[in-house]
Amino acid sequence: MELLHLIKIPGILVTITFVLWVLVNMKTSRPDGKFIKKLHPYRKIMLYIMPTRNESVVYFEEYIDAQPLLDYLGKAEKYFDVDFTHAIVAACGLGFVENPAMNQFVAGYRMYQRNEVFLSFAMKRKQKDNKAKLSTVKQELKPGMNFREFCEEVNAKINKERSGERTYADKEFDLFNMIPRPLYFRAQKLFRQLDYWNILPASFIENDPLYTSMFIANLGSLDMGAGFHHLYEWGTCPLFMMVGKIEERVVAQDGEMVIKKMIPIRFTYDERIDDGLTASYGIRTFKECLETPEQTLGCLSEDESDYYDLSIPRSER
């Protein structure tokens, strides 16, 4: 009888393991997004024939008239702490608000609508210091938030990063760097598998800058041109934008050739999340926002009511 009992134990363990495997593979809920059930058959197939972001990538290039934004920022500096990067990041946020299909992502061969608009960007921990470490800021575009409030929250996070205080990311990096190389390799594989099964802890996703709607790199602040950046396979970021330094370009205006200050922008886009038409709408929103900042970000005054709610599309204001 004892022998029969011992024989049954492996069978029970196999059954439990199989049931758990089925359950985790059926799990569609995630802390950062809502599973899109009704997806066009063609787009479903794309998730399997192009399983990685970098084989699904499309590149876009755009130039934006810099003068309206420079004029706006010159006036805004009198009222609150703002710079070029704040406006770029806020404009991207409005692009997602007005084009929610761009705020989708692929995880585990499934498509999800992201719950919130998150924007991540890189910065130097010490300004104008080539040896300073890079750090990242992940900012949510919260409901009811205007441009001034957005800048204040971003500044608070930047100040924390530059204060020398150990951040969540610092502690996380130190922990991973303590792991021996063979275990490190297996640890990242485990985290990827947990993400595939939708059981990666919400706290991990919330603090990781690559679980974001878009990653933005303002190379113009380093006096560099814009490149075409790859997409990271880690995380859920389907869009990367690089901003180059302002340059003078010859453009056609009212039938004449004139020289204008232009901002070069280059986008890297995971085409699985939606078609190129959706991407073009998002880029157009972004461009319009930066070229007409007073109409999109808000008028400049001490009165908070003069600043627009960035979480509301312009057509509904």
FENBELWO-V247466 format. One record per residue. N is the residue number from 0. RES is the residue in one letter. PHI is phi in whole degrees, 0 to 359 (999 if undefined). OMEGA is omega in whole degrees, 0 to 359 (* if undefined). BURIAL is # if it has 16 or more other C-alpha atoms within 10 Angstrom, else .. Layout:
n->N res->RES phi->PHI omega->OMEGA burial->BURIAL
n->N res->RES phi->PHI omega->OMEGA burial->BURIAL
This chain:
n->0 res->M phi->999 omega->180 burial->.
n->1 res->E phi->297 omega->180 burial->.
n->2 res->L phi->296 omega->178 burial->.
n->3 res->L phi->297 omega->179 burial->.
n->4 res->H phi->296 omega->179 burial->.
n->5 res->L phi->293 omega->179 burial->.
n->6 res->I phi->293 omega->182 burial->.
n->7 res->K phi->290 omega->185 burial->.
n->8 res->I phi->301 omega->178 burial->.
n->9 res->P phi->301 omega->179 burial->.
n->10 res->G phi->297 omega->179 burial->.
n->11 res->I phi->294 omega->180 burial->.
n->12 res->L phi->296 omega->178 burial->.
n->13 res->V phi->297 omega->180 burial->.
n->14 res->T phi->297 omega->179 burial->.
n->15 res->I phi->298 omega->180 burial->.
n->16 res->T phi->299 omega->180 burial->.
n->17 res->F phi->295 omega->180 burial->.
n->18 res->V phi->297 omega->179 burial->.
n->19 res->L phi->297 omega->179 burial->.
n->20 res->W phi->298 omega->178 burial->.
n->21 res->V phi->296 omega->183 burial->.
n->22 res->L phi->296 omega->182 burial->.
n->23 res->V phi->291 omega->178 burial->.
n->24 res->N phi->284 omega->177 burial->.
n->25 res->M phi->274 omega->184 burial->.
n->26 res->K phi->291 omega->181 burial->.
n->27 res->T phi->250 omega->182 burial->#
n->28 res->S phi->281 omega->178 burial->.
n->29 res->R phi->223 omega->179 burial->#
n->30 res->P phi->288 omega->185 burial->.
n->31 res->D phi->248 omega->182 burial->#
n->32 res->G phi->196 omega->179 burial->#
n->33 res->K phi->252 omega->181 burial->#
n->34 res->F phi->298 omega->178 burial->#
n->35 res->I phi->268 omega->184 burial->.
n->36 res->K phi->284 omega->184 burial->.
n->37 res->K phi->268 omega->181 burial->.
n->38 res->L phi->239 omega->180 burial->.
n->39 res->H phi->303 omega->182 burial->.
n->40 res->P phi->308 omega->179 burial->.
n->41 res->Y phi->298 omega->181 burial->.
n->42 res->R phi->289 omega->176 burial->.
n->43 res->K phi->298 omega->180 burial->.
n->44 res->I phi->296 omega->181 burial->.
n->45 res->M phi->303 omega->182 burial->.
n->46 res->L phi->296 omega->182 burial->#
n->47 res->Y phi->261 omega->181 burial->.
n->48 res->I phi->277 omega->174 burial->.
n->49 res->M phi->229 omega->188 burial->.
n->50 res->P phi->288 omega->181 burial->#
n->51 res->T phi->248 omega->183 burial->#
n->52 res->R phi->291 omega->187 burial->#
n->53 res->N phi->281 omega->170 burial->#
n->54 res->E phi->261 omega->178 burial->.
n->55 res->S phi->245 omega->192 burial->#
n->56 res->V phi->276 omega->174 burial->#
n->57 res->V phi->232 omega->182 burial->#
n->58 res->Y phi->248 omega->176 burial->#
n->59 res->F phi->233 omega->177 burial->.
n->60 res->E phi->232 omega->180 burial->.
n->61 res->E phi->213 omega->175 burial->.
n->62 res->Y phi->239 omega->185 burial->#
n->63 res->I phi->239 omega->177 burial->#
n->64 res->D phi->297 omega->187 burial->#
n->65 res->A phi->278 omega->190 burial->#
n->66 res->Q phi->298 omega->179 burial->#
n->67 res->P phi->303 omega->180 burial->.
n->68 res->L phi->289 omega->179 burial->#
n->69 res->L phi->298 omega->178 burial->#
n->70 res->D phi->295 omega->181 burial->.
n->71 res->Y phi->296 omega->182 burial->#
n->72 res->L phi->294 omega->177 burial->#
n->73 res->G phi->299 omega->178 burial->.
n->74 res->K phi->282 omega->185 burial->.
n->75 res->A phi->295 omega->181 burial->#
n->76 res->E phi->300 omega->179 burial->.
n->77 res->K phi->285 omega->186 burial->.
n->78 res->Y phi->252 omega->180 burial->.
n->79 res->F phi->200 omega->183 burial->#
n->80 res->D phi->283 omega->185 burial->.
n->81 res->V phi->216 omega->174 burial->#
n->82 res->D phi->215 omega->184 burial->.
n->83 res->F phi->303 omega->183 burial->.
n->84 res->T phi->296 omega->178 burial->#
n->85 res->H phi->304 omega->183 burial->#
n->86 res->A phi->294 omega->179 burial->#
n->87 res->I phi->300 omega->183 burial->#
n->88 res->V phi->294 omega->179 burial->#
n->89 res->A phi->296 omega->179 burial->#
n->90 res->A phi->297 omega->176 burial->#
n->91 res->C phi->298 omega->179 burial->#
n->92 res->G phi->301 omega->179 burial->#
n->93 res->L phi->295 omega->176 burial->#
n->94 res->G phi->300 omega->178 burial->#
n->95 res->F phi->287 omega->180 burial->#
n->96 res->V phi->299 omega->183 burial->#
n->97 res->E phi->275 omega->180 burial->#
n->98 res->N phi->225 omega->186 burial->#
n->99 res->P phi->300 omega->179 burial->#
n->100 res->A phi->295 omega->177 burial->#
n->101 res->M phi->285 omega->181 burial->#
n->102 res->N phi->266 omega->176 burial->#
n->103 res->Q phi->246 omega->178 burial->#
n->104 res->F phi->208 omega->179 burial->#
n->105 res->V phi->253 omega->176 burial->#
n->106 res->A phi->212 omega->179 burial->#
n->107 res->G phi->60 omega->181 burial->#
n->108 res->Y phi->61 omega->176 burial->.
n->109 res->R phi->230 omega->179 burial->#
n->110 res->M phi->257 omega->181 burial->#
n->111 res->Y phi->230 omega->170 burial->#
n->112 res->Q phi->266 omega->182 burial->#
n->113 res->R phi->293 omega->184 burial->#
n->114 res->N phi->290 omega->181 burial->.
n->115 res->E phi->229 omega->173 burial->#
n->116 res->V phi->264 omega->177 burial->#
n->117 res->F phi->242 omega->181 burial->#
n->118 res->L phi->231 omega->180 burial->#
n->119 res->S phi->246 omega->177 burial->#
n->120 res->F phi->213 omega->182 burial->#
n->121 res->A phi->266 omega->179 burial->#
n->122 res->M phi->208 omega->174 burial->#
n->123 res->K phi->277 omega->179 burial->#
n->124 res->R phi->291 omega->173 burial->#
n->125 res->K phi->231 omega->182 burial->#
n->126 res->Q phi->295 omega->176 burial->.
n->127 res->K phi->55 omega->178 burial->.
n->128 res->D phi->234 omega->184 burial->.
n->129 res->N phi->297 omega->182 burial->.
n->130 res->K phi->271 omega->182 burial->.
n->131 res->A phi->291 omega->181 burial->.
n->132 res->K phi->287 omega->173 burial->.
n->133 res->L phi->280 omega->175 burial->.
n->134 res->S phi->225 omega->180 burial->#
n->135 res->T phi->236 omega->176 burial->#
n->136 res->V phi->241 omega->177 burial->#
n->137 res->K phi->245 omega->186 burial->#
n->138 res->Q phi->239 omega->175 burial->#
n->139 res->E phi->271 omega->171 burial->#
n->140 res->L phi->272 omega->188 burial->#
n->141 res->K phi->280 omega->176 burial->#
n->142 res->P phi->302 omega->179 burial->.
n->143 res->G phi->83 omega->184 burial->.
n->144 res->M phi->274 omega->175 burial->#
n->145 res->N phi->263 omega->186 burial->#
n->146 res->F phi->296 omega->180 burial->#
n->147 res->R phi->296 omega->179 burial->#
n->148 res->E phi->295 omega->178 burial->#
n->149 res->F phi->300 omega->179 burial->#
n->150 res->C phi->298 omega->182 burial->#
n->151 res->E phi->295 omega->178 burial->.
n->152 res->E phi->292 omega->178 burial->#
n->153 res->V phi->299 omega->180 burial->#
n->154 res->N phi->298 omega->179 burial->#
n->155 res->A phi->298 omega->180 burial->.
n->156 res->K phi->288 omega->178 burial->#
n->157 res->I phi->297 omega->180 burial->#
n->158 res->N phi->298 omega->178 burial->.
n->159 res->K phi->293 omega->180 burial->.
n->160 res->E phi->297 omega->184 burial->#
n->161 res->R phi->268 omega->183 burial->#
n->162 res->S phi->281 omega->184 burial->.
n->163 res->G phi->92 omega->178 burial->.
n->164 res->E phi->291 omega->180 burial->.
n->165 res->R phi->290 omega->182 burial->.
n->166 res->T phi->265 omega->177 burial->.
n->167 res->Y phi->302 omega->181 burial->.
n->168 res->A phi->296 omega->179 burial->.
n->169 res->D phi->302 omega->181 burial->.
n->170 res->K phi->295 omega->179 burial->.
n->171 res->E phi->294 omega->180 burial->.
n->172 res->F phi->297 omega->180 burial->.
n->173 res->D phi->298 omega->180 burial->.
n->174 res->L phi->297 omega->181 burial->.
n->175 res->F phi->293 omega->182 burial->.
n->176 res->N phi->288 omega->176 burial->.
n->177 res->M phi->280 omega->184 burial->.
n->178 res->I phi->280 omega->177 burial->.
n->179 res->P phi->301 omega->187 burial->.
n->180 res->R phi->307 omega->181 burial->.
n->181 res->P phi->299 omega->179 burial->.
n->182 res->L phi->286 omega->179 burial->.
n->183 res->Y phi->302 omega->180 burial->.
n->184 res->F phi->302 omega->181 burial->.
n->185 res->R phi->288 omega->180 burial->.
n->186 res->A phi->295 omega->180 burial->.
n->187 res->Q phi->292 omega->175 burial->.
n->188 res->K phi->295 omega->179 burial->.
n->189 res->L phi->296 omega->181 burial->.
n->190 res->F phi->296 omega->177 burial->#
n->191 res->R phi->296 omega->180 burial->#
n->192 res->Q phi->291 omega->177 burial->.
n->193 res->L phi->299 omega->178 burial->.
n->194 res->D phi->293 omega->178 burial->#
n->195 res->Y phi->299 omega->180 burial->#
n->196 res->W phi->275 omega->181 burial->#
n->197 res->N phi->65 omega->178 burial->#
n->198 res->I phi->237 omega->173 burial->#
n->199 res->L phi->290 omega->184 burial->#
n->200 res->P phi->303 omega->181 burial->.
n->201 res->A phi->300 omega->181 burial->.
n->202 res->S phi->296 omega->178 burial->.
n->203 res->F phi->293 omega->181 burial->.
n->204 res->I phi->294 omega->184 burial->#
n->205 res->E phi->299 omega->185 burial->.
n->206 res->N phi->263 omega->182 burial->.
n->207 res->D phi->271 omega->183 burial->#
n->208 res->P phi->291 omega->178 burial->#
n->209 res->L phi->268 omega->168 burial->#
n->210 res->Y phi->263 omega->191 burial->#
n->211 res->T phi->210 omega->179 burial->#
n->212 res->S phi->288 omega->181 burial->#
n->213 res->M phi->204 omega->172 burial->#
n->214 res->F phi->250 omega->185 burial->#
n->215 res->I phi->239 omega->176 burial->#
n->216 res->A phi->236 omega->179 burial->#
n->217 res->N phi->267 omega->180 burial->#
n->218 res->L phi->284 omega->177 burial->#
n->219 res->G phi->298 omega->178 burial->#
n->220 res->S phi->292 omega->177 burial->#
n->221 res->L phi->255 omega->180 burial->.
n->222 res->D phi->61 omega->180 burial->.
n->223 res->M phi->240 omega->174 burial->.
n->224 res->G phi->279 omega->181 burial->#
n->225 res->A phi->270 omega->175 burial->#
n->226 res->G phi->252 omega->173 burial->#
n->227 res->F phi->261 omega->186 burial->#
n->228 res->H phi->270 omega->174 burial->#
n->229 res->H phi->286 omega->172 burial->#
n->230 res->L phi->262 omega->179 burial->#
n->231 res->Y phi->278 omega->176 burial->#
n->232 res->E phi->284 omega->175 burial->.
n->233 res->W phi->284 omega->177 burial->.
n->234 res->G phi->83 omega->183 burial->#
n->235 res->T phi->226 omega->184 burial->#
n->236 res->C phi->280 omega->182 burial->#
n->237 res->P phi->262 omega->184 burial->#
n->238 res->L phi->221 omega->175 burial->#
n->239 res->F phi->228 omega->180 burial->#
n->240 res->M phi->234 omega->176 burial->#
n->241 res->M phi->244 omega->181 burial->#
n->242 res->V phi->248 omega->181 burial->#
n->243 res->G phi->263 omega->179 burial->#
n->244 res->K phi->292 omega->179 burial->#
n->245 res->I phi->296 omega->181 burial->#
n->246 res->E phi->226 omega->177 burial->.
n->247 res->E phi->273 omega->181 burial->.
n->248 res->R phi->225 omega->176 burial->.
n->249 res->V phi->274 omega->181 burial->.
n->250 res->V phi->229 omega->178 burial->.
n->251 res->A phi->274 omega->179 burial->.
n->252 res->Q phi->216 omega->181 burial->.
n->253 res->D phi->54 omega->177 burial->.
n->254 res->G phi->80 omega->180 burial->.
n->255 res->E phi->236 omega->177 burial->.
n->256 res->M phi->267 omega->181 burial->.
n->257 res->V phi->230 omega->177 burial->.
n->258 res->I phi->261 omega->181 burial->.
n->259 res->K phi->229 omega->171 burial->#
n->260 res->K phi->280 omega->184 burial->#
n->261 res->M phi->235 omega->177 burial->#
n->262 res->I phi->256 omega->176 burial->#
n->263 res->P phi->281 omega->180 burial->#
n->264 res->I phi->235 omega->177 burial->#
n->265 res->R phi->230 omega->184 burial->#
n->266 res->F phi->251 omega->171 burial->#
n->267 res->T phi->243 omega->195 burial->#
n->268 res->Y phi->229 omega->175 burial->#
n->269 res->D phi->279 omega->188 burial->#
n->270 res->E phi->289 omega->178 burial->#
n->271 res->R phi->291 omega->185 burial->#
n->272 res->I phi->288 omega->174 burial->#
n->273 res->D phi->186 omega->186 burial->#
n->274 res->D phi->282 omega->182 burial->.
n->275 res->G phi->295 omega->179 burial->.
n->276 res->L phi->296 omega->177 burial->.
n->277 res->T phi->298 omega->178 burial->#
n->278 res->A phi->299 omega->181 burial->#
n->279 res->S phi->295 omega->177 burial->.
n->280 res->Y phi->296 omega->180 burial->#
n->281 res->G phi->296 omega->179 burial->#
n->282 res->I phi->294 omega->178 burial->#
n->283 res->R phi->296 omega->177 burial->.
n->284 res->T phi->300 omega->180 burial->#
n->285 res->F phi->300 omega->181 burial->#
n->286 res->K phi->296 omega->180 burial->#
n->287 res->E phi->298 omega->180 burial->#
n->288 res->C phi->298 omega->183 burial->#
n->289 res->L phi->283 omega->181 burial->#
n->290 res->E phi->270 omega->175 burial->#
n->291 res->T phi->225 omega->189 burial->.
n->292 res->P phi->298 omega->181 burial->#
n->293 res->E phi->293 omega->180 burial->#
n->294 res->Q phi->277 omega->184 burial->.
n->295 res->T phi->250 omega->181 burial->#
n->296 res->L phi->267 omega->178 burial->#
n->297 res->G phi->131 omega->176 burial->#
n->298 res->C phi->289 omega->185 burial->#
n->299 res->L phi->257 omega->178 burial->#
n->300 res->S phi->193 omega->176 burial->.
n->301 res->E phi->277 omega->183 burial->.
n->302 res->D phi->276 omega->181 burial->.
n->303 res->E phi->298 omega->182 burial->.
n->304 res->S phi->291 omega->179 burial->.
n->305 res->D phi->278 omega->181 burial->.
n->306 res->Y phi->258 omega->185 burial->#
n->307 res->Y phi->280 omega->173 burial->#
n->308 res->D phi->286 omega->184 burial->#
n->309 res->L phi->290 omega->182 burial->#
n->310 res->S phi->273 omega->179 burial->#
n->311 res->I phi->246 omega->178 burial->#
n->312 res->P phi->302 omega->183 burial->#
n->313 res->R phi->300 omega->181 burial->#
n->314 res->S phi->291 omega->182 burial->.
n->315 res->E phi->255 omega->181 burial->.
n->316 res->R phi->282 omega->* burial->.
